[in-house]
Amino acid sequence: MEGGVRRMTARPENVHQARILRLLRTDGPRSRAELGDVVALSRSKIALELDRLAALGLVRSDGFAASRGGRRSEIVRLAANLRFLGVDIGATSVDVAVTNGELEVLGHLSRPADVRDGPTAVLDQVLEMVAKLRADGVVTEVHGAGIGVPGPVSLRDGTPIAPPIMPGWDRYPVREAMSQELGCPVLVNNDVNMMALGELHAGLARSAEDFLLVKIGTGIGCGIIVRGEIYSGVSGSAGDIGHIRVDDHGPVCACGNSGCLEAYFGGAALARDALAAARSGRSPFLAERLAEKSALTAEDVGAAAAAGDAHAVGMVREGGRKVGTVLAGLVNFFNPGLVVISGGVAGLGHALLAEIRSVVYQRSLPLATGNLPIVLSDLGGTAGVIGAARLVSDHVFSA
Ligand SMILES: [Zn+2]
């Protein structure tokens, strides 16, 4: 190489270094002695690996721990300049966050966007948001970026595959294009899988190894975490529960089939039903809302239900029953330790949760539900970006 040092993102050189980096990412700063307790290596071997990681610029010293008797142990933490980008492309919004090595969010931008505008427009917007974060000074060098998209993704190619709600994105090389633009490793995955990883890292699933994350937004999907890792299936489409048929004669779905769960209770389905309820006069609340603005959304249904509008309450209950029925089957099949409900429509809140719980506890086997919390996410829209950063950090922190 000529002309000085070319900046390359340092990577761990072996599995021990990779393990130490992931531990420091997930658990935060640790003393050398504590690391020695967790990583089964001799004291001198640990010291050697930590010295290499420091030389690579991946970890730094952060003072000394209180004495456990004898010499005080040096505290080690991830390098201060490590930065990951988490990008969450939704059907109607784009979120970009920058995190440090421990995946704490240092800056987060959220903007409305229509995924149907196609990859060029949406990815340009992502790059603009990254530029804004750079201008704000929260991001300099990026060590990796994770990108979640609202559709099935070929993990081998990093491309969406025939995504029903993303016209124009089929086989678009998202990973390659963005990795070239950002100059760092990029991983692309389904947005629901990213949210599940976010829950695992920073949410209610922190201590769960095997759990399900059900996202009810514009679409409905399920992230499956097995032993702390995403289970994606053979080709990457595991967890696409929105297209499980709940009624042979149901409404037509965006995927072309009819009677899918999503055709009953996704954001689009709720907007459709809200409009019908407003026009027919079955819901005075929604009729009033419709008179104020030209369209209705799932949020309006939530507001109507919260205000006690009987028809809206019925819509939420009916949707909760349908989700619960599918989820009861999944619980019997997978026996998760936890189910987290998330997504925009999950903002319908506790009425929805109560309905889902009641169906699952009724219909799943007692052994599967005996110790099964079903909870609403408390990450408030940051699960997707944290999970995306987590996914790419797994990649960067691997040997
Ligand atoms: Zn469908």
Residues whose N, C-alpha, C, O or C-beta is under 5 A from the ligand:
A	BS01	ZN	G242 H243 C253 A254 C255 N257 C260
